[in-house]
């Protein structure tokens, strides 16, 4: 049976409570780059379930962060 990255990440986080999900996210940020695809899958889940207003806020936050790095 072949499993793709989205399925693997989904299985890893399935059934976790809010504190466990937060721990997984915080444990992945700033660590090995291997964790980045998993964060991308989680972000995709959040993005797909977000309103247009929430998406706009995420993009604005990202834009501000990227421009701050250039300064």
PDB file of N, CA, C and O in Angstrom:
ATOM      1  N   UNK A   1       0.842  -1.181   0.000  1.00  0.00           N
ATOM      2  CA  UNK A   1       0.000   0.000   0.000  1.00  0.00           C
ATOM      3  C   UNK A   1       0.887   1.243   0.000  1.00  0.00           C
ATOM      4  O   UNK A   1       1.753   1.397   0.860  1.00  0.00           O
ATOM      5  N   UNK A   2       0.663   2.122  -0.967  1.00  0.00           N
ATOM      6  CA  UNK A   2       1.427   3.353  -1.076  1.00  0.00           C
ATOM      7  C   UNK A   2       0.656   4.489  -0.425  1.00  0.00           C
ATOM      8  O   UNK A   2      -0.552   4.627  -0.615  1.00  0.00           O
ATOM      9  N   UNK A   3       1.374   5.303   0.347  1.00  0.00           N
ATOM     10  CA  UNK A   3       0.740   6.421   1.036  1.00  0.00           C
ATOM     11  C   UNK A   3       1.477   7.703   0.642  1.00  0.00           C
ATOM     12  O   UNK A   3       2.707   7.717   0.596  1.00  0.00           O
ATOM     13  N   UNK A   4       0.750   8.761   0.363  1.00  0.00           N
ATOM     14  CA  UNK A   4       1.413  10.006   0.000  1.00  0.00           C
ATOM     15  C   UNK A   4       1.623  10.884   1.238  1.00  0.00           C
ATOM     16  O   UNK A   4       1.141  10.578   2.329  1.00  0.00           O
ATOM     17  N   UNK A   5       2.353  11.978   1.036  1.00  0.00           N
ATOM     18  CA  UNK A   5       2.698  12.855   2.156  1.00  0.00           C
ATOM     19  C   UNK A   5       1.460  13.409   2.856  1.00  0.00           C
ATOM     20  O   UNK A   5       1.399  13.419   4.085  1.00  0.00           O
ATOM     21  N   UNK A   6       0.481  13.864   2.093  1.00  0.00           N
ATOM     22  CA  UNK A   6      -0.738  14.409   2.713  1.00  0.00           C
ATOM     23  C   UNK A   6      -1.412  13.370   3.603  1.00  0.00           C
ATOM     24  O   UNK A   6      -1.836  13.671   4.719  1.00  0.00           O
ATOM     25  N   UNK A   7      -1.505  12.147   3.096  1.00  0.00           N
ATOM     26  CA  UNK A   7      -2.145  11.081   3.878  1.00  0.00           C
ATOM     27  C   UNK A   7      -1.336  10.778   5.136  1.00  0.00           C
ATOM     28  O   UNK A   7      -1.902  10.580   6.212  1.00  0.00           O
ATOM     29  N   UNK A   8      -0.015  10.742   4.999  1.00  0.00           N
ATOM     30  CA  UNK A   8       0.842  10.435   6.151  1.00  0.00           C
ATOM     31  C   UNK A   8       0.713  11.499   7.234  1.00  0.00           C
ATOM     32  O   UNK A   8       0.605  11.174   8.417  1.00  0.00           O
ATOM     33  N   UNK A   9       0.724  12.771   6.833  1.00  0.00           N
ATOM     34  CA  UNK A   9       0.583  13.858   7.812  1.00  0.00           C
ATOM     35  C   UNK A   9      -0.800  13.816   8.445  1.00  0.00           C
ATOM     36  O   UNK A   9      -0.940  13.975   9.658  1.00  0.00           O
ATOM     37  N   UNK A  10      -1.814  13.603   7.624  1.00  0.00           N
ATOM     38  CA  UNK A  10      -3.179  13.522   8.133  1.00  0.00           C
ATOM     39  C   UNK A  10      -3.298  12.407   9.172  1.00  0.00           C
ATOM     40  O   UNK A  10      -3.916  12.599  10.220  1.00  0.00           O
ATOM     41  N   UNK A  11      -2.718  11.263   8.890  1.00  0.00           N
ATOM     42  CA  UNK A  11      -2.763  10.152   9.846  1.00  0.00           C
ATOM     43  C   UNK A  11      -2.016  10.483  11.129  1.00  0.00           C
ATOM     44  O   UNK A  11      -2.428  10.085  12.218  1.00  0.00           O
ATOM     45  N   UNK A  12      -0.907  11.221  10.993  1.00  0.00           N
ATOM     46  CA  UNK A  12      -0.106  11.567  12.172  1.00  0.00           C
ATOM     47  C   UNK A  12      -0.861  12.487  13.129  1.00  0.00           C
ATOM     48  O   UNK A  12      -0.719  12.372  14.346  1.00  0.00           O
ATOM     49  N   UNK A  13      -1.652  13.386  12.585  1.00  0.00           N
ATOM     50  CA  UNK A  13      -2.339  14.361  13.434  1.00  0.00           C
ATOM     51  C   UNK A  13      -3.777  13.978  13.761  1.00  0.00           C
ATOM     52  O   UNK A  13      -4.409  14.602  14.614  1.00  0.00           O
ATOM     53  N   UNK A  14      -4.286  12.976  13.102  1.00  0.00           N
ATOM     54  CA  UNK A  14      -5.672  12.536  13.335  1.00  0.00           C
ATOM     55  C   UNK A  14      -5.877  12.167  14.803  1.00  0.00           C
ATOM     56  O   UNK A  14      -5.086  11.415  15.374  1.00  0.00           O
ATOM     57  N   UNK A  15      -6.917  12.685  15.401  1.00  0.00           N
ATOM     58  CA  UNK A  15      -7.259  12.339  16.774  1.00  0.00           C
ATOM     59  C   UNK A  15      -6.502  13.108  17.836  1.00  0.00           C
ATOM     60  O   UNK A  15      -6.719  12.886  19.027  1.00  0.00           O
ATOM     61  N   UNK A  16      -5.605  14.020  17.429  1.00  0.00           N
ATOM     62  CA  UNK A  16      -4.848  14.810  18.405  1.00  0.00           C
ATOM     63  C   UNK A  16      -5.722  15.935  18.936  1.00  0.00           C
ATOM     64  O   UNK A  16      -6.555  16.479  18.211  1.00  0.00           O
ATOM     65  N   UNK A  17      -5.529  16.280  20.201  1.00  0.00           N
ATOM     66  CA  UNK A  17      -6.274  17.407  20.752  1.00  0.00           C
ATOM     67  C   UNK A  17      -5.528  18.711  20.427  1.00  0.00           C
ATOM     68  O   UNK A  17      -4.445  18.679  19.843  1.00  0.00           O
ATOM     69  N   UNK A  18      -6.102  19.835  20.799  1.00  0.00           N
ATOM     70  CA  UNK A  18      -5.518  21.139  20.458  1.00  0.00           C
ATOM     71  C   UNK A  18      -4.102  21.299  20.988  1.00  0.00           C
ATOM     72  O   UNK A  18      -3.232  21.806  20.281  1.00  0.00           O
ATOM     73  N   UNK A  19      -3.860  20.875  22.222  1.00  0.00           N
ATOM     74  CA  UNK A  19      -2.524  21.006  22.801  1.00  0.00           C
ATOM     75  C   UNK A  19      -1.511  20.144  22.048  1.00  0.00           C
ATOM     76  O   UNK A  19      -0.381  20.573  21.817  1.00  0.00           O
ATOM     77  N   UNK A  20      -1.906  18.948  21.671  1.00  0.00           N
ATOM     78  CA  UNK A  20      -1.016  18.067  20.920  1.00  0.00           C
ATOM     79  C   UNK A  20      -0.709  18.632  19.534  1.00  0.00           C
ATOM     80  O   UNK A  20       0.426  18.548  19.063  1.00  0.00           O
ATOM     81  N   UNK A  21      -1.718  19.207  18.884  1.00  0.00           N
ATOM     82  CA  UNK A  21      -1.496  19.821  17.576  1.00  0.00           C
ATOM     83  C   UNK A  21      -0.545  21.008  17.693  1.00  0.00           C
ATOM     84  O   UNK A  21       0.352  21.177  16.867  1.00  0.00           O
ATOM     85  N   UNK A  22      -0.743  21.826  18.718  1.00  0.00           N
ATOM     86  CA  UNK A  22       0.146  22.970  18.941  1.00  0.00           C
ATOM     87  C   UNK A  22       1.577  22.489  19.168  1.00  0.00           C
ATOM     88  O   UNK A  22       2.521  23.080  18.642  1.00  0.00           O
ATOM     89  N   UNK A  23       1.738  21.441  19.934  1.00  0.00           N
ATOM     90  CA  UNK A  23       3.065  20.889  20.212  1.00  0.00           C
ATOM     91  C   UNK A  23       3.741  20.377  18.927  1.00  0.00           C
ATOM     92  O   UNK A  23       4.938  20.581  18.725  1.00  0.00           O
ATOM     93  N   UNK A  24       2.970  19.721  18.076  1.00  0.00           N
ATOM     94  CA  UNK A  24       3.503  19.228  16.802  1.00  0.00           C
ATOM     95  C   UNK A  24       3.974  20.398  15.946  1.00  0.00           C
ATOM     96  O   UNK A  24       5.066  20.357  15.380  1.00  0.00           O
ATOM     97  N   UNK A  25       3.153  21.439  15.852  1.00  0.00           N
ATOM     98  CA  UNK A  25       3.501  22.608  15.042  1.00  0.00           C
ATOM     99  C   UNK A  25       4.729  23.305  15.606  1.00  0.00           C
ATOM    100  O   UNK A  25       5.684  23.573  14.877  1.00  0.00           O
ATOM    101  N   UNK A  26       4.707  23.598  16.890  1.00  0.00           N
ATOM    102  CA  UNK A  26       5.838  24.294  17.504  1.00  0.00           C
ATOM    103  C   UNK A  26       7.116  23.458  17.471  1.00  0.00           C
ATOM    104  O   UNK A  26       8.214  24.008  17.374  1.00  0.00           O
ATOM    105  N   UNK A  27       6.983  22.149  17.550  1.00  0.00           N
ATOM    106  CA  UNK A  27       8.143  21.276  17.474  1.00  0.00           C
ATOM    107  C   UNK A  27       8.734  21.194  16.080  1.00  0.00           C
ATOM    108  O   UNK A  27       9.894  20.816  15.912  1.00  0.00           O
ATOM    109  N   UNK A  28       7.946  21.546  15.088  1.00  0.00           N
ATOM    110  CA  UNK A  28       8.411  21.498  13.699  1.00  0.00           C
ATOM    111  C   UNK A  28       9.040  22.809  13.246  1.00  0.00           C
ATOM    112  O   UNK A  28       9.905  22.811  12.370  1.00  0.00           O
ATOM    113  N   UNK A  29       8.616  23.913  13.830  1.00  0.00           N
ATOM    114  CA  UNK A  29       9.103  25.236  13.416  1.00  0.00           C
ATOM    115  C   UNK A  29      10.526  25.429  13.917  1.00  0.00           C
ATOM    116  O   UNK A  29      10.826  25.240  15.096  1.00  0.00           O
ATOM    117  N   UNK A  30      11.388  25.810  12.987  1.00  0.00           N
ATOM    118  CA  UNK A  30      12.776  26.093  13.342  1.00  0.00           C
ATOM    119  C   UNK A  30      13.646  24.868  13.466  1.00  0.00           C
ATOM    120  O   UNK A  30      14.819  24.983  13.820  1.00  0.00           O
ATOM    121  N   UNK A  31      13.113  23.706  13.187  1.00  0.00           N
ATOM    122  CA  UNK A  31      13.898  22.474  13.258  1.00  0.00           C
ATOM    123  C   UNK A  31      14.328  22.057  11.866  1.00  0.00           C
ATOM    124  O   UNK A  31      14.392  22.880  10.953  1.00  0.00           O
ATOM    125  N   UNK A  32      14.616  20.803  11.709  1.00  0.00           N
ATOM    126  CA  UNK A  32      15.092  20.290  10.437  1.00  0.00           C
ATOM    127  C   UNK A  32      14.124  20.617   9.311  1.00  0.00           C
ATOM    128  O   UNK A  32      12.910  20.662   9.506  1.00  0.00           O
ATOM    129  N   UNK A  33      14.687  20.845   8.132  1.00  0.00           N
ATOM    130  CA  UNK A  33      13.863  21.176   6.976  1.00  0.00           C
ATOM    131  C   UNK A  33      12.938  20.037   6.577  1.00  0.00           C
ATOM    132  O   UNK A  33      11.996  20.247   5.813  1.00  0.00           O
ATOM    133  N   UNK A  34      13.188  18.851   7.073  1.00  0.00           N
ATOM    134  CA  UNK A  34      12.310  17.712   6.772  1.00  0.00           C
ATOM    135  C   UNK A  34      10.894  17.969   7.268  1.00  0.00           C
ATOM    136  O   UNK A  34       9.940  17.413   6.722  1.00  0.00           O
ATOM    137  N   UNK A  35      10.740  18.805   8.298  1.00  0.00           N
ATOM    138  CA  UNK A  35       9.423  19.087   8.868  1.00  0.00           C
ATOM    139  C   UNK A  35       8.628  20.072   8.020  1.00  0.00           C
ATOM    140  O   UNK A  35       7.407  20.149   8.154  1.00  0.00           O
ATOM    141  N   UNK A  36       9.292  20.822   7.157  1.00  0.00           N
ATOM    142  CA  UNK A  36       8.606  21.865   6.394  1.00  0.00           C
ATOM    143  C   UNK A  36       7.489  21.340   5.492  1.00  0.00           C
ATOM    144  O   UNK A  36       6.430  21.965   5.440  1.00  0.00           O
ATOM    145  N   UNK A  37       7.668  20.230   4.782  1.00  0.00           N
ATOM    146  CA  UNK A  37       6.536  19.736   3.986  1.00  0.00           C
ATOM    147  C   UNK A  37       5.316  19.400   4.840  1.00  0.00           C
ATOM    148  O   UNK A  37       4.181  19.619   4.415  1.00  0.00           O
ATOM    149  N   UNK A  38       5.542  18.875   6.029  1.00  0.00           N
ATOM    150  CA  UNK A  38       4.427  18.568   6.920  1.00  0.00           C
ATOM    151  C   UNK A  38       3.688  19.820   7.350  1.00  0.00           C
ATOM    152  O   UNK A  38       2.460  19.829   7.426  1.00  0.00           O
ATOM    153  N   UNK A  39       4.444  20.883   7.633  1.00  0.00           N
ATOM    154  CA  UNK A  39       3.806  22.154   7.975  1.00  0.00           C
ATOM    155  C   UNK A  39       3.029  22.690   6.789  1.00  0.00           C
ATOM    156  O   UNK A  39       1.980  23.313   6.957  1.00  0.00           O
ATOM    157  N   UNK A  40       3.539  22.450   5.593  1.00  0.00           N
ATOM    158  CA  UNK A  40       2.820  22.867   4.392  1.00  0.00           C
ATOM    159  C   UNK A  40       1.482  22.166   4.258  1.00  0.00           C
ATOM    160  O   UNK A  40       0.489  22.774   3.860  1.00  0.00           O
ATOM    161  N   UNK A  41       1.462  20.890   4.591  1.00  0.00           N
ATOM    162  CA  UNK A  41       0.210  20.127   4.533  1.00  0.00           C
ATOM    163  C   UNK A  41      -0.766  20.669   5.572  1.00  0.00           C
ATOM    164  O   UNK A  41      -1.954  20.821   5.287  1.00  0.00           O
ATOM    165  N   UNK A  42      -0.278  20.958   6.764  1.00  0.00           N
ATOM    166  CA  UNK A  42      -1.150  21.524   7.801  1.00  0.00           C
ATOM    167  C   UNK A  42      -1.653  22.905   7.390  1.00  0.00           C
ATOM    168  O   UNK A  42      -2.819  23.235   7.608  1.00  0.00           O
ATOM    169  N   UNK A  43      -0.770  23.713   6.794  1.00  0.00           N
ATOM    170  CA  UNK A  43      -1.196  25.035   6.321  1.00  0.00           C
ATOM    171  C   UNK A  43      -2.264  24.901   5.243  1.00  0.00           C
ATOM    172  O   UNK A  43      -3.221  25.675   5.212  1.00  0.00           O
ATOM    173  N   UNK A  44      -2.103  23.929   4.368  1.00  0.00           N
ATOM    174  CA  UNK A  44      -3.096  23.695   3.320  1.00  0.00           C
ATOM    175  C   UNK A  44      -4.470  23.399   3.932  1.00  0.00           C
ATOM    176  O   UNK A  44      -5.489  23.882   3.439  1.00  0.00           O
ATOM    177  N   UNK A  45      -4.491  22.605   5.007  1.00  0.00           N
ATOM    178  CA  UNK A  45      -5.753  22.298   5.680  1.00  0.00           C
ATOM    179  C   UNK A  45      -6.387  23.573   6.234  1.00  0.00           C
ATOM    180  O   UNK A  45      -7.590  23.796   6.100  1.00  0.00           O
ATOM    181  N   UNK A  46      -5.546  24.408   6.862  1.00  0.00           N
ATOM    182  CA  UNK A  46      -6.037  25.661   7.431  1.00  0.00           C
ATOM    183  C   UNK A  46      -6.540  26.585   6.324  1.00  0.00           C
ATOM    184  O   UNK A  46      -7.622  27.163   6.430  1.00  0.00           O
ATOM    185  N   UNK A  47      -5.749  26.719   5.269  1.00  0.00           N
ATOM    186  CA  UNK A  47      -6.111  27.607   4.150  1.00  0.00           C
ATOM    187  C   UNK A  47      -7.443  27.198   3.537  1.00  0.00           C
ATOM    188  O   UNK A  47      -8.312  28.034   3.292  1.00  0.00           O
ATOM    189  N   UNK A  48      -7.591  25.897   3.294  1.00  0.00           N
ATOM    190  CA  UNK A  48      -8.811  25.401   2.648  1.00  0.00           C
ATOM    191  C   UNK A  48     -10.053  25.612   3.502  1.00  0.00           C
ATOM    192  O   UNK A  48     -11.165  25.658   2.977  1.00  0.00           O
ATOM    193  N   UNK A  49      -9.875  25.740   4.814  1.00  0.00           N
ATOM    194  CA  UNK A  49     -11.016  25.912   5.711  1.00  0.00           C
ATOM    195  C   UNK A  49     -11.173  27.360   6.184  1.00  0.00           C
ATOM    196  O   UNK A  49     -11.968  27.636   7.082  1.00  0.00           O
ATOM    197  N   UNK A  50     -10.421  28.278   5.584  1.00  0.00           N
ATOM    198  CA  UNK A  50     -10.444  29.682   6.010  1.00  0.00           C
ATOM    199  C   UNK A  50     -11.369  30.516   5.146  1.00  0.00           C
ATOM    200  O   UNK A  50     -11.601  30.218   3.974  1.00  0.00           O
ATOM    201  N   UNK A  51     -11.887  31.562   5.752  1.00  0.00           N
ATOM    202  CA  UNK A  51     -12.692  32.532   5.007  1.00  0.00           C
ATOM    203  C   UNK A  51     -11.763  33.402   4.160  1.00  0.00           C
ATOM    204  O   UNK A  51     -10.546  33.401   4.343  1.00  0.00           O
ATOM    205  N   UNK A  52     -12.360  34.138   3.238  1.00  0.00           N
ATOM    206  CA  UNK A  52     -11.569  35.067   2.431  1.00  0.00           C
ATOM    207  C   UNK A  52     -10.866  36.092   3.312  1.00  0.00           C
ATOM    208  O   UNK A  52      -9.720  36.453   3.047  1.00  0.00           O
ATOM    209  N   UNK A  53     -11.538  36.559   4.350  1.00  0.00           N
ATOM    210  CA  UNK A  53     -10.940  37.548   5.255  1.00  0.00           C
ATOM    211  C   UNK A  53      -9.738  36.956   5.994  1.00  0.00           C
ATOM    212  O   UNK A  53      -8.711  37.618   6.142  1.00  0.00           O
ATOM    213  N   UNK A  54      -9.863  35.734   6.446  1.00  0.00           N
ATOM    214  CA  UNK A  54      -8.752  35.086   7.147  1.00  0.00           C
ATOM    215  C   UNK A  54      -7.581  34.843   6.198  1.00  0.00           C
ATOM    216  O   UNK A  54      -6.423  35.008   6.582  1.00  0.00           O
ATOM    217  N   UNK A  55      -7.881  34.451   4.963  1.00  0.00           N
ATOM    218  CA  UNK A  55      -6.825  34.251   3.964  1.00  0.00           C
ATOM    219  C   UNK A  55      -6.096  35.562   3.684  1.00  0.00           C
ATOM    220  O   UNK A  55      -4.870  35.589   3.579  1.00  0.00           O
ATOM    221  N   UNK A  56      -6.861  36.647   3.564  1.00  0.00           N
ATOM    222  CA  UNK A  56      -6.256  37.950   3.311  1.00  0.00           C
ATOM    223  C   UNK A  56      -5.329  38.333   4.462  1.00  0.00           C
ATOM    224  O   UNK A  56      -4.241  38.864   4.237  1.00  0.00           O
ATOM    225  N   UNK A  57      -5.758  38.067   5.685  1.00  0.00           N
ATOM    226  CA  UNK A  57      -4.928  38.387   6.853  1.00  0.00           C
ATOM    227  C   UNK A  57      -3.650  37.554   6.846  1.00  0.00           C
ATOM    228  O   UNK A  57      -2.581  38.074   7.164  1.00  0.00           O
ATOM    229  N   UNK A  58      -3.737  36.271   6.490  1.00  0.00           N
ATOM    230  CA  UNK A  58      -2.536  35.429   6.425  1.00  0.00           C
ATOM    231  C   UNK A  58      -1.561  35.946   5.376  1.00  0.00           C
ATOM    232  O   UNK A  58      -0.356  36.009   5.618  1.00  0.00           O
ATOM    233  N   UNK A  59      -2.088  36.315   4.206  1.00  0.00           N
ATOM    234  CA  UNK A  59      -1.230  36.825   3.132  1.00  0.00           C
ATOM    235  C   UNK A  59      -0.600  38.154   3.549  1.00  0.00           C
ATOM    236  O   UNK A  59       0.579  38.390   3.287  1.00  0.00           O
ATOM    237  N   UNK A  60      -1.374  39.017   4.192  1.00  0.00           N
ATOM    238  CA  UNK A  60      -0.845  40.297   4.665  1.00  0.00           C
ATOM    239  C   UNK A  60       0.259  40.072   5.692  1.00  0.00           C
ATOM    240  O   UNK A  60       1.292  40.740   5.642  1.00  0.00           O
ATOM    241  N   UNK A  61       0.059  39.152   6.613  1.00  0.00           N
ATOM    242  CA  UNK A  61       1.072  38.830   7.621  1.00  0.00           C
ATOM    243  C   UNK A  61       2.340  38.305   6.959  1.00  0.00           C
ATOM    244  O   UNK A  61       3.444  38.717   7.315  1.00  0.00           O
ATOM    245  N   UNK A  62       2.186  37.409   6.011  1.00  0.00           N
ATOM    246  CA  UNK A  62       3.335  36.867   5.288  1.00  0.00           C
ATOM    247  C   UNK A  62       4.069  37.974   4.539  1.00  0.00           C
ATOM    248  O   UNK A  62       5.297  38.042   4.575  1.00  0.00           O
ATOM    249  N   UNK A  63       3.320  38.841   3.860  1.00  0.00           N
ATOM    250  CA  UNK A  63       3.913  39.943   3.119  1.00  0.00           C
ATOM    251  C   UNK A  63       4.714  40.862   4.038  1.00  0.00           C
ATOM    252  O   UNK A  63       5.837  41.241   3.706  1.00  0.00           O
ATOM    253  N   UNK A  64       4.152  41.221   5.182  1.00  0.00           N
ATOM    254  CA  UNK A  64       4.847  42.062   6.160  1.00  0.00           C
ATOM    255  C   UNK A  64       6.132  41.394   6.626  1.00  0.00           C
ATOM    256  O   UNK A  64       7.171  42.045   6.732  1.00  0.00           O
ATOM    257  N   UNK A  65       6.063  40.103   6.903  1.00  0.00           N
ATOM    258  CA  UNK A  65       7.235  39.369   7.380  1.00  0.00           C
ATOM    259  C   UNK A  65       8.332  39.350   6.322  1.00  0.00           C
ATOM    260  O   UNK A  65       9.503  39.577   6.627  1.00  0.00           O
ATOM    261  N   UNK A  66       7.949  39.082   5.085  1.00  0.00           N
ATOM    262  CA  UNK A  66       8.932  39.017   4.004  1.00  0.00           C
ATOM    263  C   UNK A  66       9.576  40.383   3.766  1.00  0.00           C
ATOM    264  O   UNK A  66      10.781  40.463   3.524  1.00  0.00           O
ATOM    265  N   UNK A  67       8.792  41.448   3.832  1.00  0.00           N
ATOM    266  CA  UNK A  67       9.341  42.790   3.627  1.00  0.00           C
ATOM    267  C   UNK A  67      10.221  43.221   4.793  1.00  0.00           C
ATOM    268  O   UNK A  67      11.177  43.971   4.594  1.00  0.00           O
ATOM    269  N   UNK A  68       9.921  42.764   6.000  1.00  0.00           N
ATOM    270  CA  UNK A  68      10.730  43.090   7.166  1.00  0.00           C
ATOM    271  C   UNK A  68      12.108  42.437   7.057  1.00  0.00           C
ATOM    272  O   UNK A  68      13.093  42.989   7.547  1.00  0.00           O
ATOM    273  N   UNK A  69      12.185  41.267   6.420  1.00  0.00           N
ATOM    274  CA  UNK A  69      13.462  40.568   6.264  1.00  0.00           C
ATOM    275  C   UNK A  69      14.370  41.290   5.274  1.00  0.00           C
ATOM    276  O   UNK A  69      15.593  41.171   5.353  1.00  0.00           O
ATOM    277  N   UNK A  70      13.782  42.033   4.346  1.00  0.00           N
ATOM    278  CA  UNK A  70      14.562  42.732   3.326  1.00  0.00           C
ATOM    279  C   UNK A  70      15.173  44.022   3.882  1.00  0.00           C
ATOM    280  O   UNK A  70      16.161  44.522   3.343  1.00  0.00           O
ATOM    281  N   UNK A  71      14.603  44.548   4.931  1.00  0.00           N
ATOM    282  CA  UNK A  71      15.065  45.825   5.488  1.00  0.00           C
ATOM    283  C   UNK A  71      16.348  45.680   6.252  1.00  0.00           C
ATOM    284  O   UNK A  71      16.866  46.663   6.782  1.00  0.00           O
TER     285      UNK A  71
END
